Amino acid sequence: MRNQLRRFVGLVFLIVGLSPLVLALDPPVSIDSFVGTWQGQFQGETFVTIKLVNQDGKLNGTVSRGSIQVDSNGELSSAVSSDSADPIIDTTLKGGTLRITTKDQESQDLDQCEMRLTGADQAELQLLGAPSGTPTPKPWKLTRVADASTAPATPAQDIKSKLAAAAQTWLSGQFGSGAASSSAPAAGSTALPGGTTTTPTASASSLKISDAALDATLRKQIDNLPRRVQDKFKNQGDMVNFVLVGSEKQVQDALQAASWHLADTDNKLAVINAIQQTYQKKDYLAMPMSTLYLFDRPQDFGYEEADPYAVVASRNHFRLWKASFTWNDQTVWVGAGTHDIGFEKDQRNGSVTHKIDPAVDGERDNIGATLQKANKAKAMYYYLPPNPVQEAKNATGGGYHSDGRLLVVMLQ
């Protein structure tokens, strides 16, 4: 045993001693080292994308590069992305540097750039042939990103990855092992009835909230809304946290464009639909949700957004009720949205039920963000009604907190 330990320690010192020599030897760079999708970003936005594939020992692909401006030192000062992509007509690898020649599809001009690897998934891109009298742009950093088109997954790999993602999602919500999906109410919020906060929650930072005051007539109608929904036993539950203004068709079209799925309303039908979707090699994303009540009637619609396989345990979802009033001859819809993140004990009967993210403002803002991204929100407002809900429990006993505001969305 002692001799084995001595040999092991000697081997460790040998490896440590040789490691500087090994690291000093640059491994040969092949064209396969460049294969993949590479992106460069400026202020968080992608403005250049290079896709490289090995076709019969030759690199081909496309380069998508937006309009850029550089300062006197050659540093990027602005960059705007472009949807167009120019074909790569030639590549040459020399001394670890890949020279790429593309052909502009509009002007038919030839453009050249050089790409040099700086890490496993890192590279630098240098433009060549800058116009005379203009600063030469400094190299841009590129990062290789996952691209399903370059390496399509097999059905087994696809299912495995989805199950892994579902398990991670469930664990994150159940045991708090992942990043929080939404934030707590912002400290120091200055929200007042009829106004907006000067310190919005972090999850709402990307929402384009109108600076104008919400219409007084609509505010008065919202003031008279119930603050929370109920279960069939009249137990108070989720808070009312958003309002949509638009026709039924506008609502359905907007939510479909924003990738929300209409939930099945019948458990038996849901099983049939799930089997059909599986048979057609599609993902089932219409898991039924429980019935809750507002205005003494069940929800008119239930919508959900989830990853395949994770939908049973984790999903963004909400319920909608048609209000008894209109505003400017437009239909008003009242919603209650929460984010399921796992399971917990139902305090009413001891059975298992869904556990929600207690920071419910995250789901409210997520709904607005999806509509905004789909260009279906004409205007959005925050409104703090009288007697807002800020600390409460849902009908199954799970606690939640909020800044008390409703998100009011005028649909396109």
ChimeraX attribute file (.defattr): number of C-alpha atoms within 10 A of each C-alpha:
attribute: neighborCount
match mode: 1-to-1
recipient: residues
	/A:1	6
	/A:2	7
	/A:3	8
	/A:4	9
	/A:5	10
	/A:6	11
	/A:7	11
	/A:8	12
	/A:9	12
	/A:10	12
	/A:11	12
	/A:12	12
	/A:13	11
	/A:14	11
	/A:15	12
	/A:16	11
	/A:17	11
	/A:18	11
	/A:19	11
	/A:20	10
	/A:21	9
	/A:22	11
	/A:23	9
	/A:24	8
	/A:25	8
	/A:26	8
	/A:27	9
	/A:28	8
	/A:29	15
	/A:30	12
	/A:31	18
	/A:32	13
	/A:33	12
	/A:34	23
	/A:35	18
	/A:36	22
	/A:37	23
	/A:38	22
	/A:39	22
	/A:40	20
	/A:41	16
	/A:42	17
	/A:43	9
	/A:44	7
	/A:45	12
	/A:46	16
	/A:47	21
	/A:48	25
	/A:49	23
	/A:50	20
	/A:51	22
	/A:52	21
	/A:53	18
	/A:54	14
	/A:55	9
	/A:56	7
	/A:57	9
	/A:58	13
	/A:59	22
	/A:60	18
	/A:61	22
	/A:62	21
	/A:63	23
	/A:64	17
	/A:65	21
	/A:66	16
	/A:67	11
	/A:68	15
	/A:69	13
	/A:70	16
	/A:71	13
	/A:72	11
	/A:73	10
	/A:74	14
	/A:75	15
	/A:76	16
	/A:77	12
	/A:78	13
	/A:79	19
	/A:80	14
	/A:81	17
	/A:82	14
	/A:83	9
	/A:84	13
	/A:85	20
	/A:86	20
	/A:87	17
	/A:88	22
	/A:89	14
	/A:90	15
	/A:91	19
	/A:92	13
	/A:93	16
	/A:94	10
	/A:95	8
	/A:96	16
	/A:97	16
	/A:98	21
	/A:99	19
	/A:100	23
	/A:101	21
	/A:102	21
	/A:103	19
	/A:104	16
	/A:105	12
	/A:106	7
	/A:107	7
	/A:108	10
	/A:109	9
	/A:110	13
	/A:111	16
	/A:112	17
	/A:113	16
	/A:114	18
	/A:115	21
	/A:116	20
	/A:117	19
	/A:118	12
	/A:119	10
	/A:120	10
	/A:121	15
	/A:122	16
	/A:123	20
	/A:124	18
	/A:125	21
	/A:126	16
	/A:127	17
	/A:128	15
	/A:129	9
	/A:130	12
	/A:131	8
	/A:132	7
	/A:133	6
	/A:134	11
	/A:135	15
	/A:136	19
	/A:137	20
	/A:138	15
	/A:139	18
	/A:140	18
	/A:141	19
	/A:142	23
	/A:143	20
	/A:144	20
	/A:145	13
	/A:146	11
	/A:147	12
	/A:148	10
	/A:149	9
	/A:150	13
	/A:151	9
	/A:152	10
	/A:153	12
	/A:154	9
	/A:155	10
	/A:156	9
	/A:157	11
	/A:158	12
	/A:159	14
	/A:160	12
	/A:161	13
	/A:162	16
	/A:163	16
	/A:164	14
	/A:165	16
	/A:166	21
	/A:167	15
	/A:168	15
	/A:169	23
	/A:170	24
	/A:171	17
	/A:172	18
	/A:173	23
	/A:174	19
	/A:175	10
	/A:176	12
	/A:177	12
	/A:178	13
	/A:179	9
	/A:180	13
	/A:181	16
	/A:182	21
	/A:183	17
	/A:184	18
	/A:185	21
	/A:186	15
	/A:187	10
	/A:188	10
	/A:189	14
	/A:190	12
	/A:191	18
	/A:192	13
	/A:193	15
	/A:194	19
	/A:195	18
	/A:196	22
	/A:197	17
	/A:198	11
	/A:199	15
	/A:200	20
	/A:201	19
	/A:202	14
	/A:203	19
	/A:204	20
	/A:205	12
	/A:206	12
	/A:207	17
	/A:208	14
	/A:209	17
	/A:210	13
	/A:211	12
	/A:212	11
	/A:213	13
	/A:214	17
	/A:215	10
	/A:216	10
	/A:217	11
	/A:218	15
	/A:219	17
	/A:220	12
	/A:221	14
	/A:222	22
	/A:223	18
	/A:224	10
	/A:225	14
	/A:226	13
	/A:227	22
	/A:228	19
	/A:229	24
	/A:230	22
	/A:231	19
	/A:232	13
	/A:233	9
	/A:234	12
	/A:235	17
	/A:236	20
	/A:237	22
	/A:238	27
	/A:239	28
	/A:240	25
	/A:241	29
	/A:242	26
	/A:243	24
	/A:244	23
	/A:245	22
	/A:246	21
	/A:247	16
	/A:248	14
	/A:249	9
	/A:250	16
	/A:251	18
	/A:252	17
	/A:253	14
	/A:254	22
	/A:255	20
	/A:256	15
	/A:257	16
	/A:258	20
	/A:259	15
	/A:260	24
	/A:261	20
	/A:262	19
	/A:263	20
	/A:264	19
	/A:265	16
	/A:266	11
	/A:267	12
	/A:268	10
	/A:269	12
	/A:270	17
	/A:271	15
	/A:272	11
	/A:273	17
	/A:274	17
	/A:275	14
	/A:276	14
	/A:277	14
	/A:278	12
	/A:279	10
	/A:280	9
	/A:281	10
	/A:282	12
	/A:283	14
	/A:284	20
	/A:285	25
	/A:286	22
	/A:287	24
	/A:288	20
	/A:289	17
	/A:290	10
	/A:291	15
	/A:292	22
	/A:293	22
	/A:294	24
	/A:295	14
	/A:296	12
	/A:297	12
	/A:298	18
	/A:299	21
	/A:300	13
	/A:301	16
	/A:302	25
	/A:303	24
	/A:304	24
	/A:305	22
	/A:306	23
	/A:307	18
	/A:308	18
	/A:309	18
	/A:310	21
	/A:311	21
	/A:312	20
	/A:313	21
	/A:314	29
	/A:315	24
	/A:316	23
	/A:317	23
	/A:318	25
	/A:319	26
	/A:320	22
	/A:321	21
	/A:322	19
	/A:323	17
	/A:324	10
	/A:325	13
	/A:326	15
	/A:327	13
	/A:328	9
	/A:329	9
	/A:330	13
	/A:331	18
	/A:332	25
	/A:333	24
	/A:334	22
	/A:335	26
	/A:336	27
	/A:337	26
	/A:338	27
	/A:339	28
	/A:340	23
	/A:341	27
	/A:342	22
	/A:343	17
	/A:344	17
	/A:345	15
	/A:346	16
	/A:347	13
	/A:348	10
	/A:349	8
	/A:350	10
	/A:351	10
	/A:352	12
	/A:353	16
	/A:354	19
	/A:355	24
	/A:356	24
	/A:357	26
	/A:358	23
	/A:359	21
	/A:360	28
	/A:361	29
	/A:362	25
	/A:363	25
	/A:364	29
	/A:365	23
	/A:366	20
	/A:367	22
	/A:368	26
	/A:369	20
	/A:370	19
	/A:371	22
	/A:372	21
	/A:373	12
	/A:374	15
	/A:375	14
	/A:376	21
	/A:377	21
	/A:378	13
	/A:379	16
	/A:380	22
	/A:381	24
	/A:382	25
	/A:383	25
	/A:384	23
	/A:385	21
	/A:386	15
	/A:387	10
	/A:388	19
	/A:389	20
	/A:390	14
	/A:391	13
	/A:392	18
	/A:393	16
	/A:394	20
	/A:395	21
	/A:396	23
	/A:397	17
	/A:398	20
	/A:399	18
	/A:400	21
	/A:401	18
	/A:402	23
	/A:403	22
	/A:404	24
	/A:405	27
	/A:406	26
	/A:407	23
	/A:408	26
	/A:409	25
	/A:410	17
	/A:411	19
	/A:412	16
